Amino acid sequence: MTQVGALEAKAMARSGGRHLPVWLIGWVLAAVILILRFGGEALRLQFADPDNTMWLVSVRDVLAGQGWWDNIQHRLAPPDGTSMHWARWIATAIAAPIALLTPIFGQATAEVIVAFAWPLTLLAIFMSLIVSICGEIGERDGLRTEASVAGALVAALAFPTTAKFAPGGFDHHSVEIILALAGVLCLMKMASSPRLGAAAGAALGVAMATAAEGVPFVVVGVLAAGLLWVFNPDVYRKGLTWLGLGLAGSSLLMFLAMVPPSRWGAAVCDEMSTPFLGFGLAAGGVAMLLGGALPLALTRNVGGRLAGAAAIGGMSVVALWLLFPMCSSGGYSAMSADMKTYWLAQIAEARDLGQLTADDPSMLLDLAGAAFAGLVAAGFYLHKRWRSAEGWILLAFFVAGWAILVWQVRGSFFATAFAIPFGAWGAVRARQVWQSGRVPAGVLLFAVAAMTSASAMWSAAGEQLKPRVFSSATLVDYKDRKASSEACVAPEAYASLAVIAPGVMLNDFMLGPSILQRTPHAAMAAPYHRNGEGLMTMITAMRSSADAAKPIVTQSSADYVIVCAALPETEFYAKHPAGEVAANATLSSLLADGTPPGWLEAEPLENTPLKLYRVVR
C-alpha cells in the first residue's frame, strides 16, 4: 500500500479509536469557510441571490397554508399572481423543520436556524457523494484513499459549487447537484450491483422533475449506460433494465405528486409536466428495451446493438418532437422577443460563455478555470484508462455540465462539481509520479496539478487579472456601484416601506423578492421568466416618457411605483428608451432623479435609498 503523507494523515485522524470519515474533513473545512463568508448575512436572512429570497417567500406561503398544488405566487403581479416553475416538494421540505421549531423558538428564529441547517446538511451529502466518486476514479491506480482525501479538500475549495450550499442557500440547485452526483455514483457501481441502476434512474428522474436543468443529466445518464451495454452487454444488461425502470417509475410518481389532474394536459416546458413525463417514460422505456427486450439476433455483436440502440432512441426522439414541438426550444420557448431584449439581457448569470469572455475575461477564470483544468485532467485520465467505465460515466456528466456552462454561465457550479474527481485524481497521480522520482520535474508537475484543481486558485488568479483588464478607475467605480446596489436590497432599506399602507408596487425587478420577503406589499415584477406580464408592464413604463407611461401604470393594478437609482436597471432603461424618448426623459430617469410627473406623488421613506411614489388616478 502506498504512503499518502500529510493528506492521508488528515483522513486518519482518530476520534474515540475510530477513523474520521474522509468526507467529514471536507465538510468541516467547507462549512467553516462558508459560515465565515455567508453566516453574517444568513443571520439577517439577507441573500445575495434573489432566488434564495424568493424560495423563503415560497416557504412562508407553505407555512401559511398555501396548498401543495397551488404554485402561484399570489403577491407577484396581482390580481392573477405568477405561476412559479419551482418544485413544491423543496419548499415543503424546508418548511417542515421551520414548522417544528416555531413553537420552541418562534418563526423568525426558526427560519434562521433552518437557513443554516438546510444547506449545511445538503453540503454533507454532497461531500459524501463527491468523495465516493473520487475514490472510484482513483481505484484503478491504487489511489482510492488518496483520491478520496484530495477530493474532499478540492471540493471544499470549489466555490462556484459550494456557494450553493452556503448558509441561506434555499435555492434548488444544491439539490440538483446532489441528485446528479448520486446518479453518477450509482451508475459507476451498476456493474457489480445492477439494482443500483434503479437508484441512478430514480435520482435522475427526480432531478428532471425538480428542475429543467436535470434533463441533460437524464440524457447523458441513459446514453452512458446504453453505450456501456453496447460494448459489454453481459455486465450491463441488468443494470440498464433497472435504470430504465427507476427513471420511468420516478418520472411517473413525481408527475402524479407534483402536477394536479387539472394540468395533466398542459404542455409546459420549464417544469414537471406532460412533456417531462413523456421524456422520462421514453428514456426509461428505451433503457428497458435495450436491457431485455431486443431480439437475440440484434444483440449478438457490437454493430447490431449499436444499430438497435440508435434506431429505438431515434424513434423516441422523433415521437417526443412530434408530440411536444413547443419544447424543442427549451424552457424559454414561450418568452417574447422583448423580454429577451429588455429583461434577459440584464441577467448576468444568463450570459453565455462567449459573452462572459468578452465582458470580463477575469471572471472566466473564476467561474470556469477549475472546469477547464478538469477537462485536461480528464484527458490524461482516459488516455491510458480508456477502458475505465467510471471515467467515461463521469466524463458524460462533465460534458453535460460544460454544455450548460457554455449556454449560460450559471452552469459553472455543475461543471465545477464534475471536475472535482478528475482534478483530485490529477493531483494525487502527479504526487505519485513525483515520489517515484521518474520525472525530474515531478515536484513542479505535482504543484501545478494540485493548484489548478482548486477553484480557489482560479478565483485568486481572476482577481490578479482584473487590474490588467480594467483601469483602476473602472474597478473603483464598479466597487462603489456594487456597494450602492447592495444597499437597495439590504434589510434596513425596507423598514419604513413595511409600515406604509399595503398596496401593489410597480417596481424595479431586482427589488421584487425583497419587497415580498420584508413587507406586506405585493410586487409587480421579479427576475423570473414566468413573470412576463408584470415584468413587461414595468419595463415598458420605465423606458417610456412620463406621458406615455401614465396609461400603462394607471391601467395596471399598481398603487405605488418604487425604484432604487443605484440599481443597474435605471441606467439600462435610460440607454434603451422606447421610441424617440431622450434618455433623461424616461420615467426611470425622472424617478431616479426625484422629479416625478404630476400623476405620481412622492411618499417619504426614512433611512433607505428606495424612492416611493403613490399613483394618483
N, C-alpha and C positions, 0 to 999 in steps of 0.2 A: 504494500500500500504506500502511495506517495506521501511525502510530507506536505503539509498545507500551510505551514508557517503561521504568521500572525492571523490570517483570515480564519483558519480552522480553529485557532486558539480562542477566538471570539465565539465561534459556534460551540465550542466545547466547555464554555463557562458553566460551572456547576451550581445548582441550587437544590439543597436537600439531597445531594447524592445523585441527582438526575440531570441529564443534559438539557440545557435550554433549547427549545426548538429554534432552528435557524431562522424561520420566518419571524419569530418573536423579536429577534435582534433588529431586523429590518423595520418591523412595525414600530418598535420603540423609537428608533432613530428618526423615522419619517414622522411619527406623531409629535415628537418634540419639536422638530423643525416647523411643522405645520401649525402647531399651537403657538409657538413663538411668533410666527408670521401673521397668522389669521385669528388667533384666540381673542385678542382685544376687540376686534370688530364683531366676532361672534357673540361676545358677551353683551354687546349692544344690539344684536340682531341687525347689524349693518352689513350689507352684502355688496361686494364689488361687481358681482354678476347679477343683473336684474332677474335672471331665471331663478336664482335661489330665492329672491324676494317673492316672485310670483308663485313659486312652489309653497312657500309659507302661507301665502294668501289662500291657496287652494286647500292646504291642510286645515286652516281655520274654518273654511267653508264646511269641510267634512265634520269637524268638531261641532259646528253649529247645527248639524243635522241635514246638510245637503245630501241628497240621495246618491247611491252608488253609481247609477246610470245617468245622473244629472251632471254632465261635464261642462255645463255652461258657467262661465264667469259672469254672473249677473250684474256686477258693478262695472264691467268693462263694456263701453259702448251701449248703454241702455237706450231704449227700454228693452230691446231684444237680447242684449248681452252678447257675449262672444263664446262660441263653442271652442273649447281648448282641445288640442290633439294629444295631450299628455295622458299617460296611463294612470287610471284612477287607483289601481292597486298600490302604487307607490305612495300616493298621498294618504291613503288609508293606513299603510304600514307605518308611515311617520306619525300619523295622528294617534295611533293606538297607544304608544308609550306616553305621549303627552296627556292623553285622557287618563291613563293610570296614575300619572304623577301629579296631576292637577289637584286632586283632593288633599294631597300632602303639602305641596309647595305653592299652589296657585298656578294658573295657566301661564302667566308671564315667565315665571322661573322655570316651569316645566319645559317651555319652548327653548329656553337657553340650554338646559340640560341635554335635551334631545339634539339641539344644534351641534353639540359636541359628540354625543354618544352615537348618533346615527352614522355620520361619515367615518368616524374612527373605528366603528365596528366593521363597516364595509372595507375600510383600509386593511384590517386584519385578514379578512377573507381574500382580498386582492393579494396581499403579501404571501399568504399561504399558497395560493394558486401559482403565482409567478415563480416562487422558489421551487415548487414541484416541477414546473415546466423547465426551469433552468437545470435541475437535476437530470431530467430526461435528456436534454440536449448534451449535457456533459458526460453521460453514461458511456458512450462509445469510445471515449478517450480515457476511461477510468477516472474521470474528474467529477463524478456526481456530487461529492461533498463540497469540493472547491467551487464548482459552478453554482451550487445552491447558495453558498455563503456570499460569493461575489454577486449573485443575482439579488440577494437581499440588500446589499449595500448599494448596488447600482439602482435598484428600484426605489430606494429611499431618497435618491437624488434625482429621480426622473420627474422633474417639476411639472412639465406640461400634463403629465398623467396624475401625479399625486395631488396636484392642486384640486382635482375633482373630489378628493377625499378630505379636504381641509375642513376645520370647524366652520359650520354654517353652510356646508355643502349639501343642500337638499336636492340638487339637480339630478336628473335621472341618468346622466352619463356615467356616473360611477357604477351604477347597476349594470349598464350596458357593457362596460369594460369587464366586469366580473363574469357576466354570462358568456361573453365571447371567450375569455380565458378558460372558463370551465369547459366550453366546447372543445377548445384546443387540447386540454389535458386528457379529457375522456377519449378523444379521437386517437391520441398518442398511445393510450393504454388498451385500445379496442382490439388489437391483435391478440393479446393474452387474455383479455376479458371481454368477449364480444358483446355482452349485455351492457357494457358501458357505452356502446353505440346509442342505446336508448337514452342514456343520460345526456350524451352530447346533443342528440336531436332535440330533447326536451329543453336544454339550455338555449339552443339556437332558436327554437320556436318561441320561447318566452322573450328572448331578446328582440325578435322581429315584432312580436305583439306589443312590446313595451315602447318601441320607437322605430321609425323607419330606418335609422342607421343600422338596425340589425339585419336588414335584408341582404346587404353584401356579404355578411358573415354566413348566412344560410347558404348563399350561392357557393362560396369557396369551401364551406364545410362539406356540402354534398359533392362538389366537384372533386375535392381532395380524396374523400372516401371512395368515390366512384373510380378514380384513377388507380388508387391502391388495389381495388378489386380487379381492375383490368389487368394489372401486372402480377398480382398474387391472389388469385380468386380463392384458393383453398384457405388462406389465412383470414381474408376479409369478408367472405360471403356472409357469414352470420352477423358479423358486426354491422355490415351495410344494411342488412334487413332490419336489425334493431334500430339503427339510426333513422331509417325511414319511418318506422313505427313511432319512435319518440317524437320526431318532427311533426308528423301528421296528427298524432294524438294531442300534443301540446298546442298546436295551432287551433285545433277544433275546440279544445277545452277553454283556451284563452278567448276565442271568439265568442263562445257561449257565455263566458263570465263577463266580458267587457262590452259587448255590443247588445243593446236592448233589441228585442224582436222587432220593434217598430223601425229599426235602422238596418235590418238584415239586407235590404235591397239597395242601400245607399253605397255607391261605389266611390269612396273617398280614397285618396292616395297618400295620405300622410299620417294615418293611424290605423289601428286594427279595424279591419272592415272586410267586406266580401272579397276584394282583390287580394288582400293579405292572406285570408283563409284559403283562397284558391291557390295561391302560390305555395303555401305551406303544404297543402294536400298534394299538389302536383309534384313538388320536390320530394316529399316523403314517399309518394307513390312510385316515382322513378327509382328511388333507392331500394324500395321493397321489391320492385320488379327485377331489377338487376341482381339483387341478392338471392332471389329464389324462384323466380317465375319464368325466366327466359328459357327457351328450348335448348336442350343439350347441344344441338348442332351449332348454335350461335356462341357457345361459351367454351369451345374446345381450344381455341387459340386466342392470342392477344388481338389479332386483327378482327376476329369475329366479335369479341367482347367490346372492343372499341367502337366498331360499327353499330352494334346493338345499343350501346350507351348513347352514341351520338344521335341515332335515329329516335330513340324514345325521348331523350332530352330535348331534341329539336322539335318534336311534335308537341311536347308540353309547352315549350316557349311560344310556339305558334298559337296554340289553343288559348294560352293566357293573353296573348296580344289581341286575339280576335274578341275575347270576352271583355277585356278591360283596356281598350286602346287609350282611354283617357289617362292612364297611369304610365304610359310609355315615356313621358317627360319628367317623371319623378314627383316628389311631394309638392313642388312649387308649380305644378302644371296649371292650377286654377288661378295663379297670381296674374294680375293685369300688367300690361307693359308699363303703365305709370307707376305702379307700386314698385316694380323692379328699378325704375329710373330714379324715383324720388324717395323711396324708403330703403329698399335692399342695398342700394349703393352706399348708404350711410352706416351699414352694419359691418364693422371691421372684421369680425370673425367669418363673415360670409365671402370675403375676398378669396379668389383662387391663388394658387401658389405663384403664378406669374405676376399678378397684381401686387402681391406682398413683396416680391423681389424688386419690382420697380419702385414701390413706395418706400420700402425700408429694408435694405439688404441685411442690416444688423439684426432685425427681427427674424430673418430667415434662419440665422444661426440659433437663436433662442428657441424657436418653435420646431425646426426641422433638423438641427445639427445632429442630435443623437440618432434620429431616424436615418439620416444619410450614413452615419458610421455603422448602424445596424445592417444596412444593405451591404456594405463592404465586408463586415464580419460574416454575414450570411453567405456571401460568395466564397470566402475562404472555407467556411464550414462544409458547404456542399460540394466543393471542388473535389475533395478526396473522400467524401462521405455521401456520395450521390445515391447510395442505396439506403440511406437513413430515412425511414418513413417519418420519424419525428421532425427532422429538419424540413422536409417538404410540407408537412402539415402546418408547421409554424410559418413557413415562408408564404403559404397561401393566404393566411390571415394577415400577415405583414403586408403583402401586396394590396389586400383589400383596405387596410388602414392607410396605406400610401395613396390609394385611389381617392379615398375620402379627403385626405390632406391636400391633394392636388386640386380637387374640386372646391373645397372650402377649407381654409387654414385651421378652422376649429377642429378638424380631424387630427390635429397634431397629437392629441392625447391618445388616440387609438394607435397611430403609427409608432409613437414612442413606447407604448406598452409592449407591443410585439417585437420591438427592437431590443428590449432588455435581455432576453435569454441569449440572443446572438452576441450582444455586446459583452455580457458576463462570460460567455464561453471564450470570446476573443481575448479577454484579459487573462483568464487563468491558463489558456493554451499558450499565450505569449510568455507567461511566467514559467510555464513548464519548459519551454524552449530555452529561456534564459538560464534556468537552473541546470539544464543538461550541458551547457557550455558549448553546444554545437554551433551556435551562431555568435560571432564576435560582437555584434551589436544587439545581442539579446536583451540587455537591460533597457536599451532605447526602445526596442520593439514592445517590451512589456509596459514601459511608461506611456508610450503612445496609445496602446490598446486600452490600458486602464483609464486614461484620461478621456479619450474620445467616447468611451462607453457611457460616461456620466453626463446627463443633461446639464448639470450644474456648471460643468466646464464650458459648455457651449453658450450658456447664458452669460458667463463671465466674458467669453470671447466676444459675444454680441455687444456687451457694454463697452468693451475696449474699441470696437469698431465704430460705434456711434460718432465719436468726435471726428473720425476720419471721413464720415459720410455727410454729416451735418455740421454747420458752423456752430460755434459756441452760443451765438445769439439765438439761433434757432432752437437749440436744446434748452436754453434758459426760458425762452418763450413757451416751449412745449410744457416744461415743468410747471410754469405759472398757470397755463391754461388748464392743465390736468388737475392741479390743486383747486382751481376755481370751479371746474366742472364737478369735481367730487363733492364740493360744498353744496351743490344743488340737490344731492341725494342723501346728505348727512341727516341723521335722526333729528337733530335740533332744528333743522330747517322747516320741519313740519309741525312744530309745537303750536305756533299761533294759527296755522292753517286748520288744525284739527278742531279748533273751537268756533270756527266760522259756521254759520247755519249750513247744514248739509245740502249738497247740490251736485250737479254733474259738471265736471271740469273738462273744457276743451283745452288740452294740454300738450306740451312737448312730449313726444312719446317716451323719452327716457325718464320722465317724471311719473309715468303711469303706475308702474309697480309700487313705487314708494307711496304714492297717494293712496293706493288700495291697502297697503300694509299699515300705514301710520295715521290714517284719518278715516272718518266715516263717509267720505265723499265717494262718488263714482267718477271714473275717468273715461274720457273718450278714446284715448289712444295708449297703446303699449307696444313694445317691439316684438310683435308676433304676427306672422303672415295670415293667421286666421282672423285678425282684427282689421281686415281690409277696409270695410266701410268707415269705421271710426278713424283709422289712420288717414285715409284719403280725404275725409272731411276736414280734418285738422290741417293736413299738409296743403291742400288746395287753398284753404283760408289763409294760412301763413304766407304763402307765395303770392297772394293777390294783393291788390290795393285795398285800402280801407273801405272804399265804396263797394268794390266787388266782393269783398269778404263779408260784408254785412248780411246779405241774404243767406249766405252759406251758414253763418253762425246762428243767426236768429231763427232760421228754419230747422236747426238741429235741436237736440234735447239739452244743449249746454246752458247752464245757469251762470257759469263763470268761464273766463279764459285765464290760464295761468302759464307763465313762461319763466325761464331762467336764462338770462342773457349770456351766461358763461358756457352754456351747452354748445357743442359744435353745430347742433341743429340750426341755431339762429343764423349763423354765417352761411350755412348751406342753403337755407331758403332764400336768403338775400342774393346769393350767387345764382340761384335758379328761379328767378321770378316768373310769374305767369304772364305770358304775352309781352307787352312793351313796358311793363311796370319797371320803374327805376329801383335799384337795389334798396336804397334808403326809404323808398315809399311802400315797401311790402309791409303787411301787417306785422310780421315777425320783427322787422327792424323798428317799427314805430313802438311796439310794446316793450322791446328790449331797451329802448331809449327813454321809456317812461312818458311817451307822448301819445296816448291812446286817442282814437277817434271819439266823436261825441256819443256814439251808441255803446261805449264801454266806460264804466265808472270805476275808478281806482278804489280798491279796498286795502286799507293799511294792514300790513303784516310787520311783526317785530322780529328782529334778530334772525333774518333769513335773506338769502339772495333771490328768493322767489318773488315775482310780481303778479299780483292777483287783480283781476278786473271783473266786475259784475256786468252781465249782459243786460242792456236796457232795451226792452221791447215796447 
